[in-house]
Amino acid sequence: MMIKLNELIVNNHVVIPLIARLGVAAVANKLVVELSGWDNNTGGLASWYREA
């Protein structure tokens, strides 16, 4: 019986997504940006800078 219960747990997979990202963000290679998953993409726009 225990073997059968173990097989049920191991063989039956269910994937439940924990995060749903509705948008995608990208920046240039030399642009330093602090992006947060909890804020909009331009939340810290005043602190963005470009590396030389």
N, CA, C and O of each residue as an XYZ file, in Angstrom:
208
protein
N       0.817     -1.197      0.000
C       0.000      0.000      0.000
C       0.865      1.268      0.000
O       0.565      2.226     -0.713
N       1.918      1.269      0.787
C       2.791      2.444      0.851
C       3.509      2.662     -0.481
O       3.732      3.801     -0.893
N       3.865      1.577     -1.144
C       4.516      1.704     -2.444
C       3.553      2.326     -3.451
O       3.951      3.177     -4.248
N       2.312      1.914     -3.421
C       1.306      2.453     -4.339
C       1.067      3.943     -4.071
O       0.921      4.711     -5.021
N       1.024      4.369     -2.807
C       0.859      5.784     -2.467
C       2.053      6.598     -2.953
O       1.886      7.707     -3.460
N       3.249      6.056     -2.800
C       4.448      6.737     -3.266
C       4.424      6.894     -4.782
O       4.801      7.944     -5.301
N       3.988      5.867     -5.492
C       3.903      5.952     -6.955
C       2.886      7.005     -7.391
O       3.102      7.695     -8.388
N       1.794      7.135     -6.664
C       0.807      8.171     -6.991
C       1.403      9.565     -6.865
O       1.159     10.433     -7.703
N       2.183      9.772     -5.817
C       2.790     11.096     -5.607
C       3.872     11.381     -6.642
O       3.942     12.486     -7.178
N       4.708     10.401     -6.923
C       5.837     10.603     -7.826
C       5.395     10.691     -9.280
O       5.941     11.499    -10.032
N       4.443      9.901     -9.693
C       4.065      9.825    -11.100
C       3.058     10.876    -11.548
O       2.992     11.181    -12.739
N       2.282     11.433    -10.648
C       1.266     12.422    -11.012
C       1.783     13.817    -10.700
O       1.775     14.251     -9.549
N       2.237     14.520    -11.745
C       2.788     15.860    -11.570
C       1.739     16.901    -11.912
O       0.996     16.758    -12.883
N       1.689     17.928    -11.121
C       0.857     19.079    -11.413
C       1.719     20.308    -11.205
O       2.294     20.493    -10.132
N       1.812     21.154    -12.229
C       2.605     22.370    -12.132
C       1.654     23.542    -11.946
O       0.800     23.809    -12.791
N       1.817     24.237    -10.825
C       0.995     25.402    -10.533
C       1.904     26.625    -10.588
O       2.815     26.746     -9.768
N       1.678     27.537    -11.537
C       2.536     28.725    -11.616
C       2.296     29.640    -10.418
O       1.156     29.867    -10.014
N       3.381     30.158     -9.861
C       3.267     31.037     -8.715
C       3.325     32.500     -9.107
O       2.854     33.362     -8.364
N       3.898     32.790    -10.265
C       4.062     34.169    -10.720
C       3.524     34.293    -12.133
O       3.803     33.453    -12.989
N       2.763     35.328    -12.371
C       2.282     35.625    -13.721
C       2.829     36.995    -14.121
O       2.406     38.015    -13.578
N       3.755     37.020    -15.056
C       4.313     38.289    -15.536
C       3.580     38.686    -16.806
O       3.651     37.989    -17.817
N       2.880     39.803    -16.749
C       2.088     40.246    -17.876
C       2.878     41.124    -18.837
O       2.415     41.395    -19.945
N       4.049     41.568    -18.434
C       4.853     42.424    -19.296
C       6.305     41.999    -19.290
O       6.737     41.231    -18.431
N       7.052     42.503    -20.254
C       8.469     42.188    -20.376
C       9.234     43.502    -20.384
O       8.791     44.471    -20.999
N      10.376     43.545    -19.709
C      11.189     44.758    -19.653
C      12.599     44.441    -20.134
O      13.119     43.355    -19.879
N      13.214     45.391    -20.828
C      14.591     45.226    -21.291
C      15.265     46.590    -21.299
O      14.608     47.620    -21.450
N      16.580     46.585    -21.136
C      17.354     47.829    -21.158
C      18.616     47.607    -21.979
O      18.971     46.472    -22.296
N      19.289     48.703    -22.321
C      20.536     48.628    -23.087
C      21.647     48.033    -22.219
O      21.542     48.007    -20.993
N      22.704     47.559    -22.862
C      23.802     46.900    -22.151
C      24.476     47.796    -21.121
O      24.776     47.341    -20.017
N      24.718     49.050    -21.454
C      25.456     49.926    -20.550
C      24.562     50.810    -19.695
O      25.058     51.685    -18.984
N      23.266     50.598    -19.752
C      22.337     51.374    -18.931
C      22.121     50.634    -17.611
O      21.728     49.468    -17.608
N      22.376     51.308    -16.499
C      22.228     50.700    -15.178
C      20.852     51.079    -14.633
O      20.546     52.252    -14.416
N      20.043     50.057    -14.423
C      18.654     50.246    -14.018
C      18.332     49.255    -12.912
O      18.753     48.099    -12.972
N      17.596     49.691    -11.912
C      17.122     48.775    -10.883
C      15.665     48.460    -11.182
O      14.775     49.247    -10.861
N      15.423     47.298    -11.802
C      14.058     46.891    -12.106
C      13.518     46.046    -10.963
O      14.238     45.234    -10.382
N      12.267     46.243    -10.655
C      11.622     45.494     -9.592
C      10.422     44.759    -10.165
O       9.736     45.282    -11.042
N      10.168     43.577     -9.689
C       8.994     42.840    -10.103
C       7.715     43.373     -9.498
O       6.620     42.983     -9.903
N       7.847     44.265     -8.527
C       6.685     44.779     -7.810
C       6.334     46.203     -8.206
O       5.319     46.725     -7.745
N       7.127     46.842     -9.033
C       6.909     48.237     -9.414
C       6.814     48.321    -10.929
O       7.178     47.381    -11.635
N       6.323     49.451    -11.426
C       6.309     49.597    -12.879
C       7.735     49.809    -13.383
O       8.631     50.076    -12.583
N       7.959     49.696    -14.675
C       9.314     49.694    -15.236
C      10.040     51.020    -15.089
O      11.271     51.032    -15.060
N       9.342     52.114    -14.998
C       9.994     53.419    -14.886
C       9.866     53.986    -13.477
O       9.909     55.204    -13.305
N       9.711     53.144    -12.480
C       9.528     53.602    -11.106
C      10.722     54.370    -10.579
O      10.532     55.370     -9.886
N      11.932     53.955    -10.869
C      13.133     54.631    -10.401
C      13.872     55.349    -11.492
O      15.102     55.342    -11.513
N      13.152     55.972    -12.405
C      13.735     56.601    -13.591
C      14.790     57.650    -13.228
O      15.765     57.813    -13.962
N      14.618     58.348    -12.132
C      15.576     59.391    -11.728
C      16.949     58.814    -11.371
O      17.943     59.538    -11.430
N      17.031     57.551    -11.008
C      18.320     56.971    -10.611
C      18.989     56.164    -11.710
O      20.033     55.560    -11.462
N      18.432     56.130    -12.916
C      19.057     55.424    -14.020
C      20.281     56.191    -14.490
O      20.286     57.422    -14.464
N      21.315     55.483    -14.919
C      22.486     56.146    -15.488
C      23.162     55.220    -16.492
O      22.940     54.010    -16.487
N      23.983     55.805    -17.346
C      24.684     55.050    -18.387
C      26.161     54.969    -18.010
O      26.786     55.984    -17.702
N      26.712     53.758    -18.036
C      28.133     53.563    -17.761
C      28.974     54.040    -18.928
O      28.558     53.932    -20.081
N      30.137     54.561    -18.640
C      31.029     55.052    -19.689
C      31.823     53.953    -20.323
O      32.620     54.209    -21.225
